[in-house]
C-alpha cells in the first residue's frame, strides 16, 4: 500500500537556509565595501600627491619666470638684443668664435687694444651667416684707427664704421676709446661649428694687447 504525504499539514521547511544565505551576502558586501573604501582612499592619496607635485612644479615655473623677467628688466634694450643674437648663434651652432678672434688678430695692429666685443645682430646672406658686432678699441691716435679700419675692409671679413670716440683722461691712459659698428663675414662664407670654443658673454671685455691674444 503506497505511502501518502500530506504536505498541507506538514510542509517542508528549512528556517536556517535563508539566514545562512543572508549572512554570506552580508559578509561579501562588507568585504567588498572594505576593499572599495581602501581603493578609494588609495586613489585619493595618489591624486593628492600628484596635485601637490603639480602645484610644486607650477610654483617653480612661476619663480623661474619671475627670475627671467627680473633679469630682462635689469638689461638694457641693447643688451637684450645682444643676448638674443648670441642665443641664435649658439642654437644654430654655426658660429666659430675662435675664427672671429683669429680674423681680428690678423686685422688689428699691435698698438690697438680691444676693450669690448658684443654681438648686436645676426643676418643671413645666402648660405653665409653675417654677424653684426659692436667693437670697442683703444688706439693712440685717429691715424692708427683709420689704418686699422682700412685693413679690416681689405681683409674681406670685416666692414667697420666708426660710431663714437671718447678721449681717455685717466691717470696713465693715453689715446682714445673708439666704438665701431662691425659687419663680420667669415673668410669661408659660413662660420663653421666649433664645439670646443664656448661663446663669450654678451659683453666681452679684453684689456690685454694684441701680443697677448684677444
Residue pairs with C-beta under 8 A, 6 or more apart in sequence:
72 80
75 83
78 120
79 202
79 203
81 120
81 121
82 118
82 119
82 120
82 134
82 202
82 203
83 202
85 119
85 120
85 121
85 122
85 131
85 132
86 119
86 199
86 202
88 122
89 95
89 119
89 122
89 129
89 131
89 199
90 199
92 129
93 193
93 195
94 129
94 190
94 191
94 192
94 193
95 129
95 131
95 191
95 193
95 199
96 186
96 191
96 192
96 193
96 194
96 197
97 194
97 197
97 198
97 199
97 200
98 194
98 196
98 197
99 186
99 187
99 191
99 192
99 194
100 131
100 184
100 186
100 191
101 213
101 214
103 155
103 157
103 158
103 184
103 186
103 187
104 114
104 214
105 210
105 213
105 214
106 155
107 148
107 151
107 152
107 155
107 157
107 158
108 114
108 137
108 148
108 151
108 152
108 210
109 144
109 147
109 148
109 151
109 210
110 209
110 210
110 211
111 139
111 140
111 144
111 210
112 137
112 138
112 139
112 144
112 145
112 148
112 210
113 137
113 138
113 139
113 206
113 207
113 208
113 209
113 210
114 135
114 136
114 137
114 206
114 210
114 214
115 136
115 137
115 138
115 177
115 205
115 206
115 207
116 134
116 135
116 136
116 203
116 204
116 205
116 206
117 133
117 134
117 135
117 136
117 200
117 203
117 204
117 206
118 133
118 134
118 202
118 203
118 204
119 131
119 132
119 133
119 134
119 202
120 132
120 133
120 134
120 181
121 131
121 132
122 129
122 130
122 131
122 132
123 129
123 130
123 132
124 130
125 185
126 189
127 189
127 190
128 185
128 186
128 189
128 190
129 186
129 190
129 191
130 183
130 184
130 185
131 183
131 184
131 191
132 181
132 182
132 183
132 184
133 181
133 182
133 183
133 184
134 179
134 180
134 181
134 182
135 160
135 179
135 180
135 181
135 182
136 177
136 178
136 179
136 180
137 145
137 148
137 177
137 178
137 180
138 168
138 175
138 176
138 177
138 178
139 145
139 148
139 175
139 176
139 178
140 174
140 175
141 175
141 176
142 165
142 176
145 162
145 176
145 178
148 160
149 160
149 162
149 180
152 158
152 159
152 160
152 182
153 159
153 160
156 185
156 187
157 184
157 185
157 186
157 187
158 182
158 183
158 184
158 185
159 182
159 183
160 180
160 181
160 182
160 183
161 180
161 181
161 182
162 178
162 179
162 180
163 179
163 180
163 181
164 178
164 179
165 176
165 177
165 178
165 179
166 176
166 177
166 178
166 179
167 176
167 177
168 174
168 175
168 176
168 177
186 192
206 214
208 214
